[in-house]
Amino acid sequence: MTTTADAHSDSPNMGFISLTRDLADAGGGEGLTLGEIRDRLDERGFGLLILILSIPCLVPALYGVPQVIGVPIILLAGQLLVGMKEPWLPQGLLARRCPQAWLDRMADFAEKRMGWFERLSRPRLSMFATGWGERFAALFMILATITIVLPLMNTVPSVALAMLAVGLIQRDGLFVLLGAVVASLWAGALVAVTLGAYYGAAWAAGIAGFFQ
């Protein structure tokens, strides 16, 4: 369990990869609730919490996770969209415990696979990562999350979501823009495939009817 002293204990200078390991270590074998994770974050809370929730969607073999965490991600992105300053989640979600195995795999994955996010991101194009830029990012976070919750469709939008979150954390407008592009292209591809399947089926049905 975290204590009052633990609240907002992460340093603003701590990279997000180090933070994921710090959270795993803090789990103490029992894991942490979402409330305990939230209370360990500093003023970067929105970006960090969304990133932490998005990482498991990138981890192979965590089946069912995207459908579970999609709800809090959309709630957080919605709050960012309307200009809230601190993240809020319903008590029922705050009480949900992230198992220690989940925290460990998240930290391992971040250390092994996400180093390039941290190395390449830096403060730039801040207009896209602060103020109204945060609301711009929130729109595409919601778009990415809607496609994350579709079965077997989580990897690409999870990358977009992670880039958007890292952009907010590092005040990197370029990452925000790249994440928005990935989210838009993926959503567009899904719409195109869906429309193609619909009209293709209608065309095939019409051909079949013609020969009857």
N, C-alpha and C positions, 0 to 999 in steps of 0.2 A: 504493500500500500504506500502511496505517496503521502507526504506530510505537508503541512503548510510551508515549511522551509523549501520543499521541492518545487513549489509553484513558480513558474516562470524562471526555472533554474538554468535553462540553456543560454549560452552566451550568444549575443548577436554576431560575434565573429566566428562562431562554430559553423563549419560547413554542414550541409544537410546530410552528407554521408556519415560524418562523425556523429551527428544527432541520431541517426537511425541505430547506430551501434550503442549509443548512450541509452536509448530507450530499451533496447534488447537487454542490456546489462541491468537496467533498473527493474526489469520484469521479475528478477529473482526466482525464476522457475515457475511462477504462477501467472505470468503475463500481466498486462495492464488493461484497465478499462479505457474506453475512449475519453472519459472524463479525466482520468489520470494523465493520459497523453496530452490532452488539451492544456491541462494545468502546468505542464512542463514546458510549454512553448512561450516565446517572447512576443514582441509586437509583430513578428512575421507570421503570426498564428494562422491566418487564412491560407497563405501559400504553403506553409509547412504541413498543416493538417491535411490539405488536399493532396499534397505530394505523398505523404505517408500512406494515405488511403489508396492512392493510385498505384503504388509500387507493387502490392500483391497481385494486381491485375496483369503485371508484366511477368510475374514469376510463374514458370510452367507448373502444371499439376495442381494448382490451388483451385480445383473445380468448384463452381458455385459462388466463389468469392465476389466476382464483379456484380452479380445480381444482389448480393447482400450490401455491399458498400456503395452501390450507386445512389441509394437514397440519401445518406449523409453528405455525399459529394455534391449532389444537386442542391440540397438545403444550404450548404456552405457557399456554393457559387451564387445561389440566389441572394443570399445576404450580402455578398460582395457586390452584386449587381445593383442592389438598392442603396449601397453606401454605408452599411453597418461597419463599425470600427473593430468590433471583437466578435469572434465566432460564437454562435449559440446553437445548441442541439437539444432536442427533447431529452428529458431525464432518462427515459427508457433506452435511448441510444447511448447516452453517456455511460449507462450502467453496463453496456455490452462489453464483455471482456475479450480482448485480443489474446489468444493463447500464446504461451512462450515460444512454441514452435513457429508460429506465424511471425513473431517479432524477430526470431533468430534468422529465419529464411529471408525476411525482408532486409535485415542488416547485411547478410551475406551477399544477397543479390545486388544491393546498392554498392557495396565495396568492390565487387567483381565486375559489374556490368555498367555502372552509372558514373564511373570516374570521369568520363569525357564530358558529361553534363557539367560537372563542377569545374573542370579545367577550362572549358571553353566559355562558360558564362561569366559575365562581368557587367558592371554598370555601364549602360549605353542606351541611346534612344529612349531615355527615361519617360518621355511623353506617352509611350505605349505600355509602361509598367507602373505608373503612379497616377493618382487622381482618376480622371475619366478613362485612362488606359486600363486601370484595374477592372472597370465595368466592361470595357471591350473584351478583356481576357475572360471575364466571367461568362459572357455570352457564349464564347467558344468552348469553355469548360462544360457548360450545360449541354451543348451540342455533342461534344465528345462523349460525355457520360451517357447520353441517351443511346448512343450506338455501342458503348461498352457493355450495357446490360443485355444486348442481343446475344443469344447462345453462339459460342465459338467465334465471336466477332470482336474480342476485347483487345487484342495486341496492338493494332495500329492506333485506335483512338486512345489507348492508354499511353502510348508514346506522346501523342499530341497533348494529353492532359498533363503528363509529367513535364513537358517542355513549357507549357503555360505556367505551371506552378513554379518551376525553377526560375522562369522569367520574372515572376513577381517577387520571389525570395531574393534574387540577386539584383533586382531592379534592371533587368536586361530586356529592353524592348525588342531586340532582335529575336530572342527566344520566344517571346510572346507572339510575334508576327509569324515565326516559323510554325509554332504550335497551332495557330489559327489556320494557317494554310493547310497543314496536315489534316486537321479536323474537318475543314471544309471539303477537301478533296475526297476524304474517306466517306463523308456523308453523301456527297454528290455521286460517288461510285455506287453506294448502296441504293440510292434513289434510281440511278440509271439501270442497275441490274433488276430492281423490283419492277420498274416500268417495262423493261425489255421482256421479262418473264410474263407479265400480265398481257401485254399486247401480242407477244409470241404465242401464248396459249389461245388468245382470242382468234388470231389469224389461223392457227392450226385447226381450231374448232370450226371456223368458217370454211376452210378447205375440205374438211371431213364432211360437213353438211352438204357441200356442193356436189360431192360424188355419191351421196346416198340416193 
